Amino acid sequence: MIYDFLREKLFISASIGVVWLAFVLIVNYTEWREVDITDMPISGWVIPILFVVLTIFIIGWEERKKDTSERFSLMVKEEGAFYEYMAEYPLDKRDKFVYVSIDGSKCRDIDSLFQEFERKLKFPSHFKHDWSNFEVCINDLSWMKAPGYLIFICNLDQVLPEDDENFEVFIRSLKKACREWKVKKRIILGVDLYIEAHCTPDKEAGMMTRLEKIELTEIKVINRTIPE
């Protein structure tokens, strides 16, 4: 967890630190061309180093307070209505987004899940069927070259129906991906990722029970038919 946290924040924090360091150098030395960074006194390094460390934790704290419900939600609709919804998804510039439809009925065990995502998202040939490689690929997608990606998962209730342990890892991996893509859009790359999962009304109660079982009830549910 600590590694992932630092990895997410290090790029922007280091960038800010470099800018701050340059500012300190310019302010403290009048002749820029004669500056030898190795001669900079220790006191000159204290502020930029502290600033980098503080920025890492401030950004991390702010991001942890935000949820990803606007990027990862569960739509309760009949299957045909969900396909109609996919065709009319309300996104600006959606014609430039890459649309991918994942069939939950083809993800009933872990191998078939990896195969479905590998095929639909065109994972590289070096992709291995494990969660570490899955997270690396879902957080990259650079080979598809688009300003944004929209992943529909039809019949989420049929995904890993007999494997709650890996289902939890799967959902948490998707939520983590939404969070990381949110950071990329806001700070670094300008690209975006949305995930819309689906289940039919008759499967909603079972789906919510399953999410509650793995303590993932914070997922936004659209068109909810049962009371919270």
C-alpha positions as CSV (number, residue, x, y, z in Angstrom):
1,M,0.0,0.0,0.0
2,I,2.8,2.4,0.9
3,Y,4.6,1.6,-2.3
4,D,1.5,2.3,-4.4
5,F,0.8,5.5,-2.5
6,L,4.3,6.9,-3.1
7,R,4.4,5.7,-6.7
8,E,1.2,7.6,-7.5
9,K,2.3,10.9,-5.9
10,L,6.1,10.9,-6.6
11,F,6.0,12.3,-10.1
12,I,4.0,15.4,-9.4
13,S,5.8,15.9,-6.0
14,A,9.2,15.7,-7.6
15,S,8.2,18.0,-10.4
16,I,7.1,20.6,-7.9
17,G,10.2,20.1,-5.9
18,V,12.4,20.7,-9.0
19,V,10.6,23.9,-9.8
20,W,11.0,25.0,-6.2
21,L,14.7,24.1,-6.2
22,A,15.2,26.1,-9.4
23,F,13.5,29.1,-7.7
24,V,15.7,28.8,-4.6
25,L,18.8,28.7,-6.8
26,I,17.8,31.7,-8.8
27,V,16.9,33.8,-5.7
28,N,20.1,32.9,-3.8
29,Y,22.6,33.3,-6.7
30,T,22.7,36.3,-8.9
31,E,24.9,34.9,-11.6
32,W,23.0,31.7,-12.8
33,R,25.8,30.5,-15.2
34,E,28.3,30.4,-12.4
35,V,26.2,28.3,-10.1
36,D,27.8,24.9,-9.1
37,I,25.0,22.9,-7.5
38,T,27.6,20.9,-5.5
39,D,28.6,24.1,-3.7
40,M,25.0,24.8,-2.6
41,P,25.0,25.0,1.3
42,I,23.0,22.4,3.2
43,S,20.5,25.1,4.3
44,G,19.6,25.7,0.7
45,W,18.5,22.1,0.3
46,V,16.3,21.9,3.4
47,I,13.3,23.8,2.1
48,P,12.9,22.0,-1.3
49,I,13.4,18.6,0.3
50,L,10.8,19.3,3.0
51,F,8.5,20.8,0.4
52,V,8.7,17.6,-1.7
53,V,7.9,15.4,1.3
54,L,5.1,17.6,2.5
55,T,3.6,17.7,-1.0
56,I,3.5,13.9,-1.3
57,F,1.5,13.6,1.9
58,I,-0.8,16.6,1.1
59,I,-1.7,15.3,-2.3
60,G,-2.1,11.8,-1.0
61,W,-4.4,13.0,1.8
62,E,-6.6,15.0,-0.6
63,E,-6.9,12.1,-3.1
64,R,-7.7,9.6,-0.4
65,K,-10.6,11.8,0.7
66,K,-12.1,11.7,-2.8
67,D,-14.1,8.7,-4.1
68,T,-14.3,7.3,-7.6
69,S,-18.0,6.8,-7.8
70,E,-18.3,9.1,-10.8
71,R,-15.9,6.8,-12.6
72,F,-17.0,3.4,-11.5
73,S,-20.7,2.6,-11.0
74,L,-23.2,-0.2,-11.2
75,M,-26.1,0.2,-13.5
76,V,-29.3,-1.8,-12.7
77,K,-31.2,-2.4,-16.0
78,E,-32.5,-5.1,-18.1
79,E,-29.7,-6.4,-20.4
80,G,-31.3,-5.0,-23.6
81,A,-31.8,-1.6,-21.9
82,F,-28.2,-1.6,-20.8
83,Y,-27.0,-2.1,-24.4
84,E,-29.1,0.9,-25.4
85,Y,-27.6,2.9,-22.6
86,M,-24.1,2.0,-23.8
87,A,-24.9,3.4,-27.3
88,E,-26.1,6.7,-25.8
89,Y,-23.5,7.1,-23.0
90,P,-23.4,10.8,-22.0
91,L,-19.7,11.7,-22.5
92,D,-18.3,14.8,-24.1
93,K,-16.2,13.9,-27.1
94,R,-17.3,10.3,-26.7
95,D,-16.6,9.6,-30.3
96,K,-12.9,9.9,-29.5
97,F,-13.0,7.5,-26.6
98,V,-12.3,3.9,-26.9
99,Y,-15.4,1.9,-26.0
100,V,-14.9,-1.7,-24.7
101,S,-17.7,-4.1,-23.7
102,I,-16.8,-6.9,-21.3
103,D,-19.2,-9.8,-21.2
104,G,-19.4,-11.0,-17.6
105,S,-20.8,-14.3,-18.7
106,K,-17.4,-15.0,-20.2
107,C,-15.6,-14.2,-16.9
108,R,-16.8,-17.1,-14.8
109,D,-13.3,-18.2,-13.7
110,I,-10.1,-16.3,-13.3
111,D,-8.5,-17.6,-16.5
112,S,-11.5,-16.7,-18.7
113,L,-11.7,-13.2,-17.0
114,F,-8.1,-12.5,-18.0
115,Q,-8.7,-13.8,-21.5
116,E,-11.8,-11.6,-21.9
117,F,-10.0,-8.5,-20.8
118,E,-6.8,-9.4,-22.8
119,R,-8.9,-9.9,-26.0
120,K,-11.1,-6.8,-25.6
121,L,-8.5,-4.4,-24.3
122,K,-5.8,-5.8,-26.6
123,F,-3.3,-6.4,-23.8
124,P,0.3,-6.8,-25.0
125,S,1.6,-10.3,-25.9
126,H,3.8,-10.3,-22.7
127,F,0.7,-10.1,-20.5
128,K,0.6,-12.9,-17.9
129,H,-2.5,-14.2,-16.2
130,D,-2.0,-12.7,-12.8
131,W,-3.4,-9.7,-10.9
132,S,-0.1,-7.8,-10.9
133,N,0.1,-7.9,-14.7
134,F,-3.6,-7.1,-15.0
135,E,-3.2,-4.0,-12.9
136,V,-0.1,-2.9,-14.9
137,C,-2.1,-3.2,-18.2
138,I,-5.3,-1.7,-17.1
139,N,-3.4,1.3,-15.8
140,D,-1.5,1.8,-19.1
141,L,-3.6,1.2,-22.3
142,S,-1.2,3.4,-24.2
143,W,-1.2,0.9,-27.1
144,M,-4.9,1.9,-27.8
145,K,-4.0,5.6,-28.2
146,A,-7.1,7.5,-27.1
147,P,-7.9,10.5,-25.0
148,G,-10.1,8.3,-22.8
149,Y,-11.4,4.8,-22.2
150,L,-14.8,3.5,-21.4
151,I,-15.2,0.0,-20.1
152,F,-18.7,-1.5,-19.9
153,I,-19.0,-4.8,-17.9
154,C,-22.3,-6.4,-18.7
155,N,-23.7,-8.9,-16.1
156,L,-21.3,-8.2,-13.3
157,D,-23.1,-10.8,-11.2
158,Q,-21.8,-13.5,-13.5
159,V,-18.2,-12.5,-13.0
160,L,-16.3,-15.1,-10.8
161,P,-19.6,-16.3,-9.2
162,E,-17.9,-19.0,-7.1
163,D,-14.8,-17.1,-6.3
164,D,-15.4,-14.2,-3.8
165,E,-11.7,-13.9,-3.0
166,N,-10.7,-13.1,-6.6
167,F,-13.9,-11.1,-7.2
168,E,-12.8,-8.8,-4.4
169,V,-9.3,-8.4,-5.9
170,F,-10.9,-7.8,-9.3
171,I,-13.2,-5.0,-8.1
172,R,-10.5,-3.4,-6.0
173,S,-8.2,-3.5,-9.0
174,L,-10.8,-1.6,-11.1
175,K,-11.4,1.0,-8.4
176,K,-7.7,1.5,-8.0
177,A,-7.4,1.9,-11.8
178,C,-10.1,4.6,-11.7
179,R,-8.2,6.4,-9.0
180,E,-4.9,6.3,-10.8
181,W,-6.5,7.4,-14.1
182,K,-8.1,10.3,-12.2
183,V,-4.7,11.4,-11.0
184,K,-3.3,11.1,-14.6
185,K,-6.1,13.2,-16.0
186,R,-5.9,15.9,-13.4
187,I,-2.2,16.2,-13.1
188,I,-0.1,14.5,-15.8
189,L,-1.5,13.1,-19.0
190,G,-5.0,14.4,-19.6
191,V,-6.4,10.9,-20.4
192,D,-9.4,9.4,-18.7
193,L,-11.0,6.1,-17.7
194,Y,-14.7,5.3,-16.8
195,I,-16.1,1.9,-15.9
196,E,-19.8,1.1,-16.0
197,A,-20.8,-2.3,-14.6
198,H,-24.2,-3.8,-15.0
199,C,-26.6,-6.3,-13.5
200,T,-30.3,-7.0,-14.1
201,P,-32.9,-6.0,-11.5
202,D,-33.5,-9.6,-10.5
203,K,-29.8,-9.9,-9.6
204,E,-29.5,-6.6,-7.8
205,A,-30.1,-7.9,-4.3
206,G,-27.5,-10.7,-4.7
207,M,-25.0,-8.3,-6.2
208,M,-25.4,-5.8,-3.3
209,T,-25.1,-8.7,-0.8
210,R,-21.9,-9.8,-2.5
211,L,-20.4,-6.2,-2.5
212,E,-21.4,-5.8,1.2
213,K,-19.6,-9.1,2.0
214,I,-16.4,-7.7,0.7
215,E,-17.1,-4.3,2.1
216,L,-17.4,-2.5,-1.2
217,T,-20.8,-0.8,-0.8
218,E,-19.4,2.6,-1.7
219,I,-19.8,1.8,-5.4
220,K,-22.4,4.1,-6.9
221,V,-25.6,2.3,-7.9
222,I,-27.7,3.8,-10.7
223,N,-31.4,3.0,-11.1
224,R,-31.4,1.2,-7.7
225,T,-34.7,-0.8,-7.2
226,I,-34.2,-2.1,-3.7
227,P,-34.0,0.2,-0.6
228,E,-30.6,1.0,0.8
